[in-house]
Amino acid sequence: MLGSLSPLIEPGFLSNAPVQTALIVGGIVAVVSGIVGVFTVMRGQSFAGHSLADIGTAGGSASFLLGTSPLFGFVAMNLMAAGVMEWIGIRRPRGRDLATGIVLGAALGLAALFLYLDTASSTTGATINVLFGSIFTLQSSLVPVIVVFSVVAAGIVLAMYRPLLLSSVSSDLATAQGVRVRFVGIGYLVALAVAVSLSAVTIGAILSTALLIGPAATALRITNRTGRAAAIAAAIGVAATWLGVLLAYDSFYWFPSHNGWPVSFFVVTLIFLTYLLSQVRFMRRSTVRRTAVAAQAG
Amino acid sequence: MTVQAQGAESPAEILAVEGVSVTLSGREILHDVTFHINAGEFTGLIGSNGAGKTTLMRVILGLITPTSGTVRVESGTRGKSQIGYVPQRITLDPDMPMRARDLVGLGIDGQRFGLPWPSAARRKRIDEMLDSVDAMRFADARVGNLSGGEQQRILIAHALISEPRLLLLDEPLANLDIGSEQEVVDLLSRIARRERIAVLISTHDMNPLLPVMDRIVYVAAGRIATGTTAEVVSSESLTKLYGHHVDVIHVHDRILVVAGRSDAALHHGGDEAIVELM
């Protein structure tokens, strides 16, 4: 079986230590992003999700100045930002974009400063690392930390699954049934902040939206069931990430040669292609339905 | 002015609203509202937009604490599971991956933590509920893709599956075409009689409810008049409620309420035969 894949898998792929770490971390993070992402799309909080990723750059870039892993910077910054967004009023549909926008603006100002300081203090590659990720440079000692954060983010969503689902359908309906909608909303924001941080260290802050929203948006097209949507989103994310790692490894020998293409490019492109495919199928299905209705009417 | 539920041995009181007043940011929304609803009774909460209908519903649900007065739901206790609620104008997103039956299932245990575990008993209970609101046909369809009337049935099933004694519906007939409107009203009236549930429906147009309504609670500017339709919807009673002259006109089997003042604004909404008062 592996023999038939040999033209695709370059020699030494699976025995390479950075590749192993990338596959493990990428897989775990894709699962968490899929689970959290389905709720992000259902709750209409994609803008908040994307903004948290951008906001995280301030924390990520500060970590380089402090000499710690960007993961801690992302998590700390995103949790703080989620707190301020909740305080300004993200729970009100009309306050949502406003709260997100205000916090986003402030954080990007900080990111500009820290990234400038990173460059000035000559931390090589800090900017690229924070914005576009560098899954191959992750230290394997970070894997347990990533596992813990993943369990926290996915655990919050799974523990609150039913009230979260109900309050995503309608906060009025949830309140009348005894759900503490605000409490659930805060719990979800914490899970979102952690998930986005994880995805930022994997494929970069700017691109992490793709891993959060892309597989979830595709899954929503494929199934009518929330649980299955989360599972499908996780599977698409894992497939795209693993294939992306493989292609990046292979690309070492591609143009302009001996400097591998960014993993993030492959992951994001694969996710986008999957979405396009589901869109085409979705449109064809609705055309068929419309034709059938027209035929019936005629 | 007590109304006996049809075919009932002795009417059990489900809801008692007594002397309820609500003042929100200095404005009095409800003033000294008192009425009672018995098991199996179908009650219309009638009034124009802004009269205080939604506030009254929220007080009954326990979401707003009245400034004075009390609300009792069935012998002194008020638990959320005793009240089924269908909120006003919910928009169910067509992008949401959720079947109609999943939303009904959330009515059983949506407030509890953790994942829902499928079981034969759970499925049977959901199927029976869907069947009793004539929704089996679209049970597995995506809930956001259903028509307004179909979504209304699913929301009613969601509210009823926890077997409440009192069912509150806030403007359930808004945005429905006439056919679905009549179907929803018939369904609710059937369920009220069969399950001996007290149903309280708010609407700005009483006409669709006239054939099934046991009792009317008519709200105007935060005050109410209550009794049978004949008792409440009369020129005399409504003139007293509004504080100025009101005419009640019967046209075929519909009722028009017309303000006697020359400066009264008249609203005619298509087929709607109620004239609202300023």
Contacts between the chains, C-beta under 8 A, distances in Angstrom:
chain1	res1	chain2	res2	distance
A	38	B	97	7.4
A	41	B	95	7.0
A	42	B	93	7.2
A	42	B	95	7.5
A	42	B	96	5.5
A	42	B	97	7.7
A	44	B	93	7.8
A	158	B	114	7.6
A	158	B	115	6.4
A	159	B	113	5.6
A	159	B	114	6.4
A	160	B	113	6.3
A	161	B	113	7.8
A	161	B	114	6.4
A	161	B	115	5.0
A	161	B	116	7.5
A	162	B	106	6.5
A	162	B	109	6.4
A	162	B	110	5.1
A	162	B	111	7.3
A	162	B	112	5.8
A	162	B	113	7.0
A	162	B	114	6.8
A	162	B	115	7.3
A	162	B	116	6.0
A	163	B	110	6.6
A	163	B	111	5.9
A	163	B	112	7.5
A	163	B	113	6.9
A	165	B	98	7.7
A	165	B	106	6.5
A	165	B	110	7.1
A	166	B	106	5.0
A	166	B	110	3.9
A	166	B	111	7.2
A	168	B	96	7.7
A	169	B	90	7.8
A	169	B	92	6.9
A	169	B	96	7.1
A	169	B	98	7.2
A	169	B	103	6.6
A	169	B	106	7.4
A	170	B	87	6.5
A	170	B	90	4.8
A	170	B	92	7.9
A	172	B	85	8.0
A	172	B	87	3.8
A	172	B	88	7.8
A	172	B	90	6.9
A	173	B	85	7.4
A	173	B	87	5.9
A	173	B	90	6.8
A	173	B	155	7.8
A	173	B	158	7.4
A	174	B	110	7.1
A	174	B	111	7.6
A	175	B	63	6.4
A	176	B	61	5.6
A	176	B	63	7.4
A	176	B	80	6.9
A	176	B	83	7.4
A	176	B	85	3.9
A	176	B	87	6.9
A	177	B	80	6.4
A	177	B	85	7.8
A	177	B	107	7.5
A	177	B	110	5.6
A	177	B	111	4.9
A	178	B	80	4.3
A	178	B	81	7.8
A	178	B	111	4.5
A	179	B	110	7.0
A	179	B	111	5.0
A	219	B	97	7.2
A	220	B	95	5.6
A	220	B	96	7.7
A	220	B	97	5.1
A	223	B	97	5.5
A	224	B	97	5.6
A	224	B	98	7.0
A	224	B	99	5.1
A	224	B	140	7.2
A	224	B	141	7.5
A	224	B	142	4.8
A	225	B	97	6.0
A	225	B	98	7.3
A	225	B	99	6.4
A	225	B	102	6.9
A	226	B	96	7.9
A	226	B	97	5.3
A	226	B	98	5.6
A	226	B	102	6.9
A	227	B	115	7.5
A	228	B	97	7.4
A	229	B	97	4.1
